[in-house]
Amino acid sequence: MTINLEDFIYHSNQADTVDALFKIFESAMSSMGFDRILLALMTDHPTLKKEAEHGVVRNYPESWVNYYLEKKYDAIDPVRTLSFTKTGVYTWSDIIDSGSLSKKQIQMFNEAEEAELYNGIGVALRGGGGAVAALGAASTDRYIDLCPSILDKVNLLANQFYICYWRLMESHPTLSTVTLTIREGDILKWSAKGLTKAEIGNRLNISHHTVDYHVRNILKKLDAKNIAAAIFIALNLGLI
């Protein structure tokens, strides 16, 4: 399936939340074979009141992300470090073929393949005030097309996604200063683990109605339509 860039630009510009934007981007990237995506903020983004963070939005397997961070691969990953010096798209295969990798870096790429992350690429992104971000993408399919025209489209999609992400974060400045009470944070954490309101009430020794009360406050503070959206926003803001 060939992605229509005009349609993507239109629909991404219409997205009113980061969650909705990511779903649009995820669909577009999947249509070209890249069904694993991760956005890393390589530097602080002061305008957005966001600190540098690996995987601010992502659909990479949680098991791999947790392992990657546990092994401290983020400190040596050339896909990340090249975002400061590269422009546009660069592929894992080109990095590996360069012959300049350490044993630990080679091990990281081998383990990524064992986690079924194939045909990886990076895209260097630039924001206002000198902010640097990097998009990482990979495929669960070993045999996707990495021809120059596909990579050019990925570059355009990634930059449009980043522009829209920036715009959405900038348009909700109040979210960056949101504070949750301890109880609200607890409820969000347990909700993120899949517990129902009744189960959360039992765990926290409070009534179902009290849980409902806190959930309403959480949704209002985070300007979220439902608890799933609230969890996504809270995770992006580092509140839980």
C-alpha positions as CSV (number, residue, x, y, z in Angstrom):
1,M,0.0,0.0,0.0
2,T,1.3,3.4,-0.9
3,I,0.8,6.2,1.6
4,N,-0.8,9.4,0.3
5,L,1.3,12.2,1.8
6,E,-1.4,14.8,1.3
7,D,-3.9,12.7,3.2
8,F,-1.4,12.2,6.0
9,I,-0.6,15.9,6.3
10,Y,-4.3,16.7,6.3
11,H,-5.3,14.1,9.0
12,S,-2.2,14.8,11.2
13,N,-3.0,18.5,11.2
14,Q,-6.6,17.6,12.3
15,A,-5.4,15.5,15.3
16,D,-6.4,17.2,18.6
17,T,-4.4,15.0,20.9
18,V,-0.9,13.4,20.9
19,D,-2.6,10.0,21.2
20,A,-4.7,10.6,18.0
21,L,-1.7,12.0,16.2
22,F,0.4,8.9,17.0
23,K,-2.3,6.5,15.8
24,I,-2.4,8.4,12.4
25,F,1.4,8.3,12.2
26,E,1.5,4.6,13.3
27,S,-1.0,3.7,10.5
28,A,1.0,5.6,7.9
29,M,4.3,4.0,8.9
30,S,2.8,0.5,9.1
31,S,1.6,0.9,5.6
32,M,5.3,1.0,4.5
33,G,6.3,-1.9,6.8
34,F,7.5,0.0,9.8
35,D,5.2,-1.2,12.6
36,R,7.5,-0.3,15.5
37,I,8.0,3.4,16.2
38,L,9.7,5.4,19.0
39,L,10.2,9.1,19.4
40,A,13.1,10.2,21.6
41,L,13.6,13.7,22.8
42,M,17.4,13.9,22.6
43,T,17.6,17.3,24.3
44,D,15.4,19.2,26.7
45,H,12.5,20.9,24.9
46,P,12.1,24.0,27.1
47,T,9.4,25.5,25.0
48,L,7.3,22.4,25.6
49,K,8.5,22.2,29.2
50,K,9.7,18.6,28.4
51,E,13.0,17.1,29.5
52,A,15.0,14.8,27.3
53,E,13.4,11.4,27.3
54,H,13.8,8.1,25.5
55,G,10.5,6.9,24.1
56,V,8.2,9.8,24.8
57,V,5.7,8.1,22.5
58,R,6.2,4.6,21.2
59,N,4.8,1.2,20.3
60,Y,8.1,-0.7,20.7
61,P,7.7,-3.9,22.8
62,E,7.8,-3.0,26.4
63,S,10.1,-5.9,27.2
64,W,12.7,-4.6,24.7
65,V,12.4,-1.0,25.9
66,N,12.9,-2.1,29.5
67,Y,15.8,-4.4,28.6
68,Y,17.4,-1.6,26.5
69,L,17.3,0.9,29.3
70,E,18.4,-1.7,31.9
71,K,21.5,-2.4,29.8
72,K,22.0,1.4,29.4
73,Y,22.1,1.0,25.6
74,D,20.6,4.5,25.4
75,A,24.1,5.8,26.3
76,I,25.9,4.1,23.5
77,D,23.2,3.7,20.8
78,P,24.5,5.2,17.5
79,V,21.0,5.6,16.2
80,R,20.5,8.2,19.0
81,T,23.9,9.9,18.9
82,L,23.8,10.3,15.1
83,S,20.7,12.4,15.4
84,F,23.0,15.3,16.5
85,T,25.1,15.2,13.4
86,K,22.9,13.6,10.7
87,T,20.0,15.1,8.7
88,G,17.2,13.0,7.4
89,V,17.1,9.2,7.5
90,Y,19.9,6.7,8.3
91,T,19.6,3.0,8.4
92,W,20.9,0.5,11.0
93,S,22.5,-1.5,8.2
94,D,24.6,1.5,7.1
95,I,25.7,2.0,10.7
96,I,26.6,-1.6,11.1
97,D,28.4,-1.7,7.8
98,S,30.5,1.3,8.8
99,G,32.8,-1.0,10.8
100,S,33.1,1.6,13.6
101,L,30.9,-0.1,16.2
102,S,32.1,-1.4,19.6
103,K,31.4,-5.0,20.7
104,K,28.6,-3.7,23.0
105,Q,27.0,-1.8,20.1
106,I,27.1,-4.8,17.8
107,Q,25.6,-6.9,20.6
108,M,22.8,-4.3,21.0
109,F,21.9,-4.6,17.3
110,N,22.0,-8.4,17.4
111,E,19.7,-8.4,20.5
112,A,17.3,-6.0,18.7
113,E,17.0,-8.6,15.9
114,E,16.4,-11.3,18.5
115,A,13.5,-9.1,19.7
116,E,12.2,-9.1,16.1
117,L,13.2,-5.6,15.3
118,Y,14.4,-5.7,11.7
119,N,15.3,-3.1,9.0
120,G,15.8,-0.4,11.6
121,I,16.1,3.3,10.7
122,G,16.7,6.6,12.5
123,V,15.4,10.0,11.5
124,A,17.1,13.2,12.9
125,L,14.5,15.9,13.8
126,R,15.0,19.5,14.7
127,G,12.7,21.7,16.8
128,G,12.7,25.3,18.0
129,G,15.4,26.7,20.2
130,G,18.0,24.1,19.0
131,A,15.9,21.1,20.3
132,V,16.9,17.7,18.9
133,A,14.7,14.7,18.6
134,A,15.1,11.3,16.9
135,L,12.6,8.9,15.5
136,G,13.5,5.3,15.6
137,A,11.5,2.8,13.5
138,A,11.8,-0.9,12.7
139,S,9.8,-3.7,11.3
140,T,8.7,-7.2,12.5
141,D,9.1,-8.2,8.9
142,R,12.6,-9.1,7.7
143,Y,11.8,-8.3,4.1
144,I,10.5,-4.8,3.7
145,D,11.6,-2.4,1.0
146,L,14.2,0.2,2.1
147,C,14.6,1.9,-1.3
148,P,15.5,5.6,-1.3
149,S,11.9,6.6,-2.3
150,I,10.5,4.8,0.8
151,L,13.1,6.4,3.1
152,D,12.3,9.8,1.6
153,K,8.6,9.3,2.5
154,V,9.5,8.2,6.0
155,N,11.6,11.4,6.4
156,L,8.6,13.5,5.3
157,L,6.2,11.6,7.6
158,A,8.5,11.8,10.6
159,N,9.0,15.6,10.2
160,Q,5.3,16.2,9.8
161,F,4.6,14.1,12.8
162,Y,7.2,16.0,14.9
163,I,5.8,19.4,13.8
164,C,2.3,18.3,14.8
165,Y,3.5,16.8,18.1
166,W,5.2,20.1,18.9
167,R,2.1,22.1,18.0
168,L,-0.1,19.9,20.2
169,M,2.2,20.0,23.2
170,E,2.6,23.8,22.8
171,S,-1.1,24.3,22.6
172,H,-1.7,22.7,26.0
173,P,0.8,24.7,28.2
174,T,-1.3,24.1,31.3
175,L,-0.6,20.4,31.1
176,S,3.1,21.0,31.7
177,T,2.3,22.4,35.2
178,V,-0.3,19.9,36.2
179,T,0.2,18.3,39.6
180,L,-1.6,15.3,40.9
181,T,-2.4,14.4,44.5
182,I,-0.8,11.3,45.9
183,R,-4.2,9.5,45.7
184,E,-4.8,10.6,42.1
185,G,-1.3,9.4,41.2
186,D,-2.0,6.0,42.8
187,I,-5.3,5.6,41.0
188,L,-3.6,6.4,37.6
189,K,-0.8,4.0,38.3
190,W,-3.1,1.1,39.2
191,S,-5.4,2.0,36.2
192,A,-2.3,1.8,34.0
193,K,-1.7,-1.7,35.3
194,G,-5.2,-2.7,34.1
195,L,-7.1,-2.7,37.5
196,T,-10.8,-1.8,37.5
197,K,-12.2,0.9,39.6
198,A,-13.6,-1.7,42.1
199,E,-10.2,-3.4,42.3
200,I,-8.5,0.0,42.8
201,G,-10.9,0.8,45.6
202,N,-10.2,-2.5,47.3
203,R,-6.5,-2.1,47.0
204,L,-6.5,1.5,48.3
205,N,-9.3,0.8,50.9
206,I,-11.6,3.5,49.5
207,S,-15.1,3.2,48.0
208,H,-16.0,2.9,44.4
209,H,-17.6,6.4,44.6
210,T,-14.4,7.9,46.0
211,V,-12.4,6.3,43.1
212,D,-15.0,7.9,40.7
213,Y,-14.5,11.3,42.3
214,H,-10.7,11.2,41.9
215,V,-11.0,9.9,38.3
216,R,-13.3,12.9,37.5
217,N,-10.6,15.3,38.9
218,I,-7.9,13.5,37.0
219,L,-9.8,13.8,33.7
220,K,-10.4,17.5,34.4
221,K,-6.8,18.2,35.2
222,L,-5.4,16.4,32.2
223,D,-8.1,17.5,29.8
224,A,-8.7,13.9,28.9
225,K,-11.9,12.2,27.6
226,N,-11.4,8.9,29.4
227,I,-9.0,7.2,31.8
228,A,-7.0,5.6,29.0
229,A,-6.3,9.0,27.5
230,A,-5.4,10.3,31.0
231,I,-2.9,7.5,31.4
232,F,-1.3,8.3,28.1
233,I,-1.0,12.0,28.9
234,A,0.3,11.3,32.4
235,L,3.0,9.0,31.1
236,N,4.1,11.5,28.5
237,L,4.3,14.3,31.1
238,G,6.2,12.0,33.5
239,L,3.4,12.3,36.2
240,I,3.4,8.5,36.7
